[in-house]
Amino acid sequence: MEHGTWKSRICFQNIHKTFKYEHLVGGLCGGSVSTFLLHPLELIRIRFAVSDGMSSRPRYKSVWHCAEKIVRTDGVRGIYRGANSNVVAYSVYFGCYFFCYNTFKILLGNGSTNPHLSVAQYLACGCVSGSLTMCVTNPLWTVRTRLCLEYGGIRYRGMLHAFNVLYQMEGVRGLYRGFVPGLVGTSHGAVQFLVYEKLKRWRIDSSGRKKMTTFETALMSGSSKFVAVVTTYPYLMVRARLQDPHRDYGGVIDVVQRTWKCESWRGFYKGLGVCLLRFVPSTCIMFCIYESVVSVLQQ
């Protein structure tokens, strides 16, 4: 009996060392706060990204024209349309992502909570974590996009209503629209975390401290996000168009072909400026909150 209890304690201790709940909590807190603060920019980014100039949807001359038209049509409340679903989607996504990422990092580092991994190992952690997280959160992203594109005759009473309507009309397949480019997009998170980990390791080693200051965290996370957005942005545009209820695309290849034919390469980077304006500050806020929460919970 005592032998069994001893083995159970060993097993629990090993699990506790591998699965760090503080990363889940930190990701949830950072994702929710940063997303709520900068949701209007996300709404504008999505509206501008799907504006292909070929349908009856609103047409925008620029990002600022898009913002002005939303406010003029729906009022100030209009720029927070879909905010609830956006906050839920991002907080769940980053909570799961940070948890999975750090779990795989600990496993590859043979139990070390701050291991020295190779570039390939960091990228593997990011891609696997992103893929697992996408399987759970893709329906949230689809509903979020539908709510952000709520104009014309399409109106939802809220996140649950949008989810129910989408499921009844398109089934499970509808909830997983954009899943393929979402999987391709795991490279975005992988690149971002690779750059962040390398910058973080360099700064800690060069300063001799155990952790970075808040300013350093903001600087390193913002830089890593900038690199990731610029290198992987086309997938965000393709994914947004696939989830757009106002257009019917045959798949990823169809979106790519139509975009290239009608808008050339510029179409794949439509909304890049507002994307950087939205995601870089958001990432700085999120990582600062995440690192602070993890630090407090580890004490």
C-alpha positions in Angstrom: 0.0 0.0 0.0 2.8 2.4 1.0 4.7 1.4 -2.2 1.7 2.3 -4.3 1.2 5.6 -2.6 4.9 6.4 -3.0 4.7 5.7 -6.8 1.6 7.8 -7.1 3.4 10.7 -5.4 6.3 10.4 -7.8 3.9 10.3 -10.8 2.0 13.4 -9.5 5.3 15.3 -9.0 6.5 14.5 -12.5 3.1 15.6 -14.0 3.3 18.8 -11.9 6.8 19.5 -13.1 5.7 19.1 -16.8 2.3 20.6 -16.9 2.5 24.2 -15.6 -1.0 25.7 -15.0 0.5 29.2 -14.6 1.2 29.3 -18.3 -2.5 28.6 -19.0 -3.6 31.3 -16.6 -1.0 33.8 -17.9 -2.1 33.2 -21.5 -5.8 33.6 -20.7 -5.2 36.9 -18.8 -2.8 38.4 -21.4 -5.0 37.3 -24.3 -8.2 38.7 -22.9 -6.9 42.1 -21.8 -4.9 42.9 -24.9 -7.7 41.7 -27.2 -10.4 43.8 -25.6 -8.2 47.0 -25.6 -7.4 46.7 -29.3 -10.5 45.0 -30.7 -11.5 48.0 -32.9 -8.3 47.5 -34.9 -9.0 43.8 -35.3 -12.5 44.6 -36.7 -11.1 47.1 -39.2 -8.3 44.7 -40.2 -10.8 41.9 -41.0 -13.3 44.2 -42.8 -10.4 45.7 -44.9 -8.8 42.3 -45.6 -12.0 40.8 -47.2 -12.8 43.9 -49.2 -12.1 42.6 -52.6 -14.0 45.2 -54.6 -16.1 42.6 -56.5 -19.2 42.1 -54.3 -22.0 44.1 -52.7 -20.1 44.4 -49.5 -19.0 47.9 -48.3 -16.0 49.2 -50.2 -13.1 51.0 -48.5 -10.6 53.3 -50.0 -8.2 53.0 -47.0 -8.0 51.8 -43.5 -9.1 55.2 -42.2 -12.0 55.3 -44.6 -13.0 51.8 -43.3 -13.0 53.0 -39.7 -14.9 56.2 -40.6 -17.6 54.3 -42.5 -18.1 51.8 -39.6 -18.6 54.6 -37.1 -20.9 56.5 -39.4 -23.0 53.5 -40.2 -23.2 51.7 -36.8 -22.0 54.4 -34.3 -19.1 54.0 -31.8 -20.6 50.6 -30.7 -20.0 49.4 -34.2 -16.2 49.3 -33.7 -16.7 46.9 -30.9 -19.0 44.5 -32.9 -17.9 40.9 -32.2 -15.7 42.0 -29.2 -17.1 39.3 -26.9 -16.3 36.5 -29.4 -12.9 38.0 -30.2 -11.9 38.2 -26.5 -13.1 34.6 -25.9 -11.3 33.3 -29.0 -8.0 35.0 -28.3 -7.9 34.2 -24.5 -8.7 30.5 -25.1 -6.3 30.4 -27.9 -3.4 31.9 -26.1 -4.2 30.1 -22.8 -4.0 26.7 -24.7 -1.1 27.8 -26.8 1.2 28.9 -24.0 0.3 25.8 -21.9 1.0 23.4 -24.8 4.1 25.3 -25.9 5.7 25.3 -22.5 4.8 21.7 -21.9 6.5 20.5 -25.1 9.5 22.8 -24.3 9.9 21.1 -20.9 9.6 17.7 -22.4 12.2 18.5 -25.1 14.4 20.1 -22.4 14.4 16.9 -20.3 12.4 18.5 -17.5 14.1 21.9 -17.5 11.7 24.9 -17.3 14.1 27.1 -19.2 16.0 24.8 -21.6 18.4 25.7 -24.4 16.7 24.3 -27.5 17.7 24.4 -31.1 16.0 26.4 -33.8 14.3 23.3 -35.1 13.1 22.3 -31.6 11.6 25.8 -31.0 9.8 25.7 -34.4 8.5 22.1 -33.6 7.1 23.3 -30.3 5.4 26.2 -32.0 3.9 24.2 -34.9 2.7 21.3 -32.8 1.2 23.6 -30.1 -0.5 25.7 -32.8 -2.0 22.7 -34.5 -3.5 21.3 -31.3 -4.8 24.6 -30.3 -6.4 25.2 -33.7 -8.3 22.0 -33.4 -10.0 23.3 -30.3 -10.4 27.0 -31.2 -11.1 27.1 -35.0 -14.9 27.3 -34.4 -14.3 30.4 -32.2 -12.3 32.1 -34.9 -15.0 31.4 -37.5 -17.8 32.8 -35.3 -15.6 35.8 -34.4 -15.1 36.6 -38.1 -18.8 36.2 -38.8 -19.6 38.7 -36.1 -17.0 41.1 -37.3 -18.5 40.9 -40.8 -22.1 41.5 -39.5 -23.5 44.0 -41.9 -26.3 44.2 -44.5 -29.0 41.6 -44.0 -26.9 39.5 -41.6 -27.6 40.1 -37.9 -26.8 37.9 -34.9 -28.1 38.2 -31.3 -24.7 37.3 -29.9 -21.9 34.7 -30.0 -24.0 31.7 -29.1 -26.7 32.7 -31.7 -24.0 33.1 -34.4 -22.5 29.7 -33.4 -26.0 28.0 -33.6 -26.9 29.6 -36.9 -23.6 28.6 -38.5 -23.9 25.1 -37.2 -27.5 24.6 -38.4 -26.7 26.1 -41.9 -23.3 24.6 -42.6 -22.7 21.9 -39.9 -19.3 21.0 -38.5 -17.7 21.8 -41.8 -18.8 25.4 -41.5 -17.3 25.7 -38.0 -14.0 24.6 -39.4 -13.8 27.0 -42.3 -10.3 28.3 -42.7 -8.8 25.4 -40.8 -6.3 24.5 -43.5 -4.8 28.0 -43.7 -5.0 28.1 -39.9 -2.8 25.0 -39.8 -0.4 26.7 -42.3 -0.6 29.7 -40.0 0.9 27.7 -37.1 4.2 28.8 -38.8 3.3 32.4 -37.6 3.3 31.4 -33.9 6.3 29.2 -34.4 8.3 32.1 -36.0 7.1 34.5 -33.3 8.0 32.3 -30.4 11.4 31.3 -31.9 12.4 35.0 -32.3 11.1 35.8 -28.8 12.8 32.9 -27.1 16.1 33.8 -28.8 15.9 37.5 -28.0 14.9 36.6 -24.4 17.7 34.2 -24.0 20.2 36.7 -25.4 19.0 39.5 -23.1 19.0 37.3 -19.9 22.4 35.9 -20.7 23.9 39.3 -21.5 22.4 41.1 -18.5 23.1 38.3 -15.9 19.5 38.6 -14.6 17.0 35.8 -14.2 14.3 37.6 -16.1 13.7 40.6 -18.3 12.3 44.0 -17.2 8.8 44.9 -18.4 10.2 47.3 -21.0 12.5 44.5 -22.3 9.6 42.1 -22.5 7.6 44.6 -24.5 10.5 45.3 -26.8 11.4 41.7 -27.5 7.8 40.5 -27.9 6.9 43.4 -30.2 10.0 42.7 -32.3 9.1 39.1 -32.6 5.5 39.8 -33.6 6.6 42.3 -36.2 8.8 39.6 -37.9 6.1 37.0 -37.7 3.4 39.2 -39.1 5.4 40.5 -42.1 6.6 37.0 -43.0 3.3 35.1 -42.7 0.5 37.7 -43.3 -0.9 36.3 -46.5 -2.4 33.3 -44.6 -4.3 35.7 -42.4 -5.9 37.3 -45.4 -6.7 33.9 -47.1 -8.2 32.6 -43.8 -10.4 35.7 -43.3 -11.8 35.5 -46.9 -12.6 31.8 -46.4 -14.6 32.6 -43.3 -16.4 35.4 -45.0 -20.2 34.6 -45.2 -20.7 37.1 -48.1 -18.6 35.2 -50.6 -18.5 31.5 -51.6 -15.0 30.2 -52.2 -14.1 26.7 -53.3 -11.2 26.5 -51.0 -7.7 27.9 -50.3 -6.6 27.5 -54.0 -9.7 29.3 -55.2 -9.1 32.2 -52.8 -5.4 32.5 -53.9 -6.3 32.4 -57.6 -9.1 35.0 -57.4 -7.0 37.3 -55.2 -4.1 37.1 -57.6 -6.3 37.6 -60.7 -8.2 40.6 -59.3 -5.7 42.3 -57.0 -2.2 40.8 -57.8 0.3 40.3 -55.0 -1.0 43.4 -53.2 -4.2 41.7 -52.4 -2.4 39.2 -50.2 -1.1 42.1 -48.0 -4.3 44.1 -47.8 -4.7 45.3 -44.3 -1.0 44.6 -43.3 -0.5 48.1 -41.9 -3.5 47.9 -39.6 -2.5 44.4 -38.7 0.8 45.6 -37.5 -0.9 48.5 -35.7 -3.2 46.0 -34.0 -1.0 43.0 -33.2 2.4 44.6 -32.2 1.0 46.7 -29.3 -1.4 43.9 -28.4 1.5 41.4 -28.2 3.5 43.7 -26.0 0.6 44.1 -23.6 -0.1 40.3 -23.7 3.4 39.2 -23.0 4.0 41.7 -20.2 0.8 40.5 -18.5 1.7 36.8 -19.2 5.2 37.1 -17.8 3.9 39.0 -14.8 1.2 36.4 -14.0 3.5 33.5 -14.5 6.1 35.2 -12.2 3.5 35.8 -9.5 2.1 32.2 -9.6 5.6 30.6 -9.5 6.5 32.3 -6.3 
